[in-house]
Amino acid sequence: MRLPAIPVEQWPSDLVDAMQAADMTHTERGVATVFANSPPTLKAMLAFGMALLSNCPLSPRTQELVRLRLAFLNQCDLCMLMRYRSAREDGLTEEHVRQLEDYRNAPDFSDAEKAVLNFVDMTLRDPQSITQAIFDDLGRFYSTREIVELSALIAFYDGFGRLEAILDPVELLPASYQDPSVERAPWRDEWELVRR
């Protein structure tokens, strides 16, 4: 990583407790060790993320589709490696992840999921091109509250993914993710199941 890591053993006990460090995977622990250089910042990021995710009315499957599409668009390898347990429990499979590449033609995505993924793409690629028609399309499937939550979720995952990407945590990644000749995409065969 580009910044020094603080081993979990050196974290203040309140940070260990807040992060539930004993339950963290190797990947989760790795990035957190860099953020642990500023415990107040790490705790604030955790609190914001937990508040956002625990109150989000969108299904875990939809949240994970958003996260993985953002990971691909931002080319955050660490983000692409991870799979959230809650999304698995909500029916998201690796076949669904593979279909993210061409989600518009994916047979297993609902029209609502395709509208969300289109919104993700437009938000990252050209946010000024988002018109009222895009919001109206989302409104066919989601309430105003859900669209606000979706927008906040995109901002959260986009910012966090970019932060992880600039840290370049290559040593946390499997060898196949370090090989520049291999396509950088979440639909690889190698992934890690993480909490949440």
C-alpha positions in Angstrom: 0.0 0.0 0.0 1.1 3.5 -0.5 0.6 4.5 3.1 1.8 2.7 6.2 -0.4 0.3 7.9 -1.2 0.2 11.7 -1.4 -3.5 12.8 -4.7 -4.4 14.5 -2.7 -5.3 17.6 -1.7 -1.6 17.9 -5.3 -0.2 17.5 -7.0 1.4 20.4 -9.5 -1.0 22.0 -12.5 1.1 21.1 -11.5 0.9 17.4 -11.0 -2.9 17.6 -14.5 -3.2 19.1 -16.1 -0.8 16.6 -14.5 -2.6 13.7 -15.2 -6.1 15.1 -11.6 -6.8 14.2 -11.6 -10.4 15.3 -14.2 -11.2 12.6 -12.6 -9.3 9.7 -11.3 -11.2 6.7 -7.7 -10.6 5.5 -9.0 -8.2 2.8 -11.2 -6.2 5.2 -8.4 -6.0 7.7 -5.8 -4.9 5.2 -7.4 -1.6 4.1 -8.7 -0.8 7.6 -5.1 -0.9 8.9 -4.3 2.1 6.7 -7.4 4.0 7.8 -6.4 3.2 11.4 -3.7 5.9 11.1 -6.7 8.2 11.9 -9.0 6.3 14.3 -11.6 9.1 14.4 -11.8 9.1 10.6 -12.1 5.3 10.5 -14.8 5.3 13.1 -16.7 8.1 11.3 -16.5 6.3 8.0 -17.7 3.1 9.7 -20.6 4.9 11.4 -21.7 6.6 8.2 -21.4 3.4 6.2 -23.3 1.3 8.8 -26.1 4.0 9.1 -26.4 4.1 5.3 -26.4 0.4 4.7 -28.5 -0.6 7.7 -31.3 1.8 6.8 -31.2 1.3 3.1 -34.5 0.1 1.7 -32.9 -1.5 -1.3 -32.4 -5.2 -1.3 -28.9 -6.6 -0.5 -28.8 -8.0 -4.0 -29.5 -4.6 -5.5 -26.9 -2.9 -3.2 -24.3 -5.5 -4.3 -25.1 -5.0 -8.0 -24.5 -1.3 -7.5 -21.3 -1.9 -5.6 -19.8 -4.3 -8.1 -20.8 -2.2 -11.1 -19.1 0.8 -9.5 -16.0 -1.3 -8.7 -15.7 -2.3 -12.3 -16.2 1.3 -13.6 -13.7 2.6 -11.1 -11.3 -0.4 -11.6 -11.1 -0.9 -7.8 -9.5 -4.4 -7.7 -10.1 -4.9 -4.0 -13.8 -3.9 -4.4 -14.1 -6.4 -7.3 -12.6 -9.2 -5.3 -15.1 -8.9 -2.4 -18.6 -10.3 -2.3 -21.0 -9.4 0.5 -22.6 -12.3 2.4 -25.9 -10.6 2.6 -26.2 -10.4 -1.2 -25.4 -14.1 -1.5 -28.2 -14.8 1.0 -30.5 -12.6 -1.1 -29.8 -14.8 -4.2 -27.0 -13.0 -6.0 -24.8 -15.6 -7.8 -21.6 -15.5 -9.7 -23.7 -15.9 -12.9 -25.4 -12.6 -12.0 -22.0 -11.0 -11.4 -20.9 -12.1 -14.9 -24.0 -10.6 -16.4 -22.9 -7.1 -15.1 -20.7 -6.8 -18.1 -23.7 -6.4 -20.4 -26.4 -5.8 -17.9 -28.8 -4.2 -20.4 -29.1 -7.6 -22.2 -28.8 -9.7 -19.0 -31.6 -12.3 -18.8 -31.5 -12.5 -15.0 -31.9 -8.8 -14.2 -35.2 -7.2 -13.7 -36.2 -3.9 -15.4 -35.8 -2.3 -12.0 -32.2 -3.6 -11.6 -31.4 -2.5 -15.2 -32.7 1.0 -14.4 -30.5 1.1 -11.3 -27.4 0.0 -13.2 -28.1 2.5 -15.9 -28.3 5.2 -13.2 -24.9 4.0 -11.8 -23.3 4.2 -15.2 -24.6 7.6 -15.9 -23.7 8.9 -12.5 -20.1 7.9 -12.9 -19.6 8.6 -16.6 -21.6 11.8 -17.2 -23.8 13.0 -14.3 -24.8 16.1 -16.2 -26.6 13.9 -18.7 -29.0 12.6 -16.1 -32.4 14.0 -17.0 -35.8 14.0 -15.4 -36.6 11.1 -17.7 -34.0 9.0 -15.9 -35.5 9.8 -12.5 -39.0 9.1 -14.0 -37.7 5.7 -15.1 -36.3 4.9 -11.6 -39.6 6.2 -10.2 -41.5 3.4 -12.0 -39.8 0.9 -9.6 -38.6 2.9 -6.6 -40.0 5.5 -4.2 -38.4 8.9 -3.8 -36.8 7.7 -0.6 -35.3 4.7 -2.3 -33.9 6.9 -5.1 -32.3 9.2 -2.5 -30.9 6.1 -0.7 -29.6 4.8 -4.1 -27.9 8.1 -4.8 -26.3 8.1 -1.4 -25.2 4.5 -1.8 -23.6 5.3 -5.2 -21.7 8.3 -3.7 -20.5 6.2 -0.7 -19.3 3.2 -2.8 -17.8 5.5 -5.4 -15.8 7.5 -2.9 -14.7 4.6 -0.9 -13.7 2.6 -4.0 -11.7 5.4 -5.3 -10.0 5.8 -2.0 -9.1 2.1 -1.9 -7.9 2.3 -5.5 -5.5 5.2 -4.8 -4.1 3.3 -1.8 -3.2 0.5 -4.2 -3.5 -2.4 -1.8 -2.0 -4.8 -4.3 -0.5 -7.0 -1.5 -4.0 -7.9 -0.3 -5.0 -9.3 -3.7 -4.7 -12.8 -5.1 -2.0 -13.3 -7.7 -4.5 -13.3 -10.6 -5.6 -9.8 -9.6 -2.0 -8.6 -9.7 -1.5 -9.8 -13.3 -1.9 -6.9 -15.7 -2.7 -9.3 -18.6 -5.9 -10.5 -16.9 -9.1 -8.5 -17.4 -9.8 -6.2 -14.5 -13.5 -7.1 -13.8 -15.6 -8.5 -11.0 -16.7 -11.5 -13.1 -13.5 -13.4 -12.5 -13.6 -16.8 -11.0 -11.6 -15.7 -7.9 -13.4 -13.7 -5.2 -13.7 -13.5 -1.4 -16.9 -13.6 0.7 -16.9 -10.9 3.3 -19.1 -9.8 6.1 -22.3 -7.8 5.8 
